[in-house]
Amino acid sequence: MNEFTAHLFTVRQFSERHPWPSQSGLRWLIFNAQENGFSKCIVRIGRRVLIDERAFFRWAENHREAS
């Protein structure tokens, strides 16, 4: 496995690796990707949608609410 593919996961694989977000939460983010900026985190190959793990955590950090 090369460096690039080591960080791409299906929705199911990603949710098995990380407790948040749930599969349904990920699917909502993907469905609304153009509005919420999540399109930077996904790679579409045909009908398959893969989540770039590194991009996901950069996206989550950029959407963190100030406490």
ROVOFI-156592 format. One record per residue (C-alpha): x, y, z; residue number from 1. Coordinates in pm, 1 decimal, padded with zeros to 6 digits. Example, Ala and Ser with C-alpha at 12.3 -4.5 7.8 and 13.67 -1.06 7.14 Angstrom:
<sites>
<site><u>01230.0</u><v>-00450.0</v><w>00780.0</w><i>1</i></site>
<site><u>01367.0</u><v>-00106.0</v><w>00714.0</w><i>2</i></site>
</sites>
This chain:
<sites>
<site><u>00000.0</u><v>00000.0</v><w>00000.0</w><i>1</i></site>
<site><u>00147.5</u><v>00336.6</v><w>-00095.9</w><i>2</i></site>
<site><u>00133.5</u><v>00657.5</v><w>00105.7</w><i>3</i></site>
<site><u>-00169.8</u><v>00798.7</v><w>-00077.2</w><i>4</i></site>
<site><u>-00403.3</u><v>00499.6</v><w>-00057.3</w><i>5</i></site>
<site><u>-00316.0</u><v>00435.0</v><w>00306.3</w><i>6</i></site>
<site><u>-00536.4</u><v>00730.9</v><w>00400.8</w><i>7</i></site>
<site><u>-00843.7</u><v>00668.9</v><w>00183.3</w><i>8</i></site>
<site><u>-01134.4</u><v>00481.4</v><w>00337.7</w><i>9</i></site>
<site><u>-01492.2</u><v>00392.4</v><w>00253.6</w><i>10</i></site>
<site><u>-01761.3</u><v>00529.1</v><w>00484.3</w><i>11</i></site>
<site><u>-01779.8</u><v>00195.1</v><w>00663.5</w><i>12</i></site>
<site><u>-01401.9</u><v>00163.9</v><w>00703.4</w><i>13</i></site>
<site><u>-01373.5</u><v>00519.9</v><w>00829.9</w><i>14</i></site>
<site><u>-01647.3</u><v>00474.2</v><w>01089.7</w><i>15</i></site>
<site><u>-01486.1</u><v>00149.6</v><w>01208.3</w><i>16</i></site>
<site><u>-01157.0</u><v>00337.3</v><w>01263.9</w><i>17</i></site>
<site><u>-01310.2</u><v>00645.6</v><w>01429.5</w><i>18</i></site>
<site><u>-01601.3</u><v>00672.5</v><w>01675.6</w><i>19</i></site>
<site><u>-01713.1</u><v>01007.1</v><w>01531.7</w><i>20</i></site>
<site><u>-01893.0</u><v>01076.8</v><w>01308.6</w><i>21</i></site>
<site><u>-02129.3</u><v>00785.8</v><w>01264.5</w><i>22</i></site>
<site><u>-02187.3</u><v>00631.8</v><w>00921.2</w><i>23</i></site>
<site><u>-02511.2</u><v>00825.3</v><w>00884.5</w><i>24</i></site>
<site><u>-02333.9</u><v>01144.0</v><w>00992.0</w><i>25</i></site>
<site><u>-02064.4</u><v>01087.1</v><w>00730.5</w><i>26</i></site>
<site><u>-02325.6</u><v>01023.5</v><w>00464.3</w><i>27</i></site>
<site><u>-02498.0</u><v>01351.8</v><w>00557.5</w><i>28</i></site>
<site><u>-02164.2</u><v>01536.3</v><w>00529.4</w><i>29</i></site>
<site><u>-02103.2</u><v>01375.9</v><w>00188.3</w><i>30</i></site>
<site><u>-02455.2</u><v>01456.9</v><w>00064.7</w><i>31</i></site>
<site><u>-02409.6</u><v>01821.9</v><w>00165.1</w><i>32</i></site>
<site><u>-02041.4</u><v>01842.4</v><w>00069.0</w><i>33</i></site>
<site><u>-02078.6</u><v>02139.9</v><w>-00165.8</w><i>34</i></site>
<site><u>-02245.4</u><v>02351.8</v><w>00104.1</w><i>35</i></site>
<site><u>-02027.5</u><v>02255.4</v><w>00402.6</w><i>36</i></site>
<site><u>-01684.1</u><v>02233.9</v><w>00238.8</w><i>37</i></site>
<site><u>-01660.4</u><v>01857.5</v><w>00293.4</w><i>38</i></site>
<site><u>-01590.1</u><v>01808.0</v><w>-00077.4</w><i>39</i></site>
<site><u>-01221.7</u><v>01863.1</v><w>00010.6</w><i>40</i></site>
<site><u>-01234.9</u><v>01539.1</v><w>00212.4</w><i>41</i></site>
<site><u>-01378.8</u><v>01302.2</v><w>-00044.6</w><i>42</i></site>
<site><u>-01250.6</u><v>01127.0</v><w>-00353.9</w><i>43</i></site>
<site><u>-01512.4</u><v>00998.7</v><w>-00597.2</w><i>44</i></site>
<site><u>-01423.3</u><v>00707.2</v><w>-00821.7</w><i>45</i></site>
<site><u>-01729.0</u><v>00612.1</v><w>-01019.5</w><i>46</i></site>
<site><u>-02003.2</u><v>00555.1</v><w>-00763.8</w><i>47</i></site>
<site><u>-01756.2</u><v>00485.8</v><w>-00484.7</w><i>48</i></site>
<site><u>-01688.5</u><v>00763.4</v><w>-00236.5</w><i>49</i></site>
<site><u>-01367.0</u><v>00749.1</v><w>-00036.0</w><i>50</i></site>
<site><u>-01281.6</u><v>00968.8</v><w>00258.9</w><i>51</i></site>
<site><u>-00934.2</u><v>01117.5</v><w>00282.8</w><i>52</i></site>
<site><u>-00852.1</u><v>01072.8</v><w>00651.1</w><i>53</i></site>
<site><u>-00594.9</u><v>01352.8</v><w>00664.5</w><i>54</i></site>
<site><u>-00824.4</u><v>01597.8</v><w>00485.9</w><i>55</i></site>
<site><u>-01110.3</u><v>01502.8</v><w>00720.2</w><i>56</i></site>
<site><u>-00915.1</u><v>01599.2</v><w>01030.4</w><i>57</i></site>
<site><u>-00795.8</u><v>01925.7</v><w>00869.8</w><i>58</i></site>
<site><u>-01160.9</u><v>02000.5</v><w>00781.9</w><i>59</i></site>
<site><u>-01277.2</u><v>01917.6</v><w>01135.7</w><i>60</i></site>
<site><u>-01009.0</u><v>02143.4</v><w>01286.5</w><i>61</i></site>
<site><u>-01115.2</u><v>02430.5</v><w>01061.3</w><i>62</i></site>
<site><u>-01478.1</u><v>02385.3</v><w>01170.0</w><i>63</i></site>
<site><u>-01405.5</u><v>02373.2</v><w>01541.7</w><i>64</i></site>
<site><u>-01620.8</u><v>02614.7</v><w>01738.7</w><i>65</i></site>
<site><u>-01441.3</u><v>02851.2</v><w>01970.1</w><i>66</i></site>
<site><u>-01511.0</u><v>02768.3</v><w>02333.5</w><i>67</i></site>
</sites>
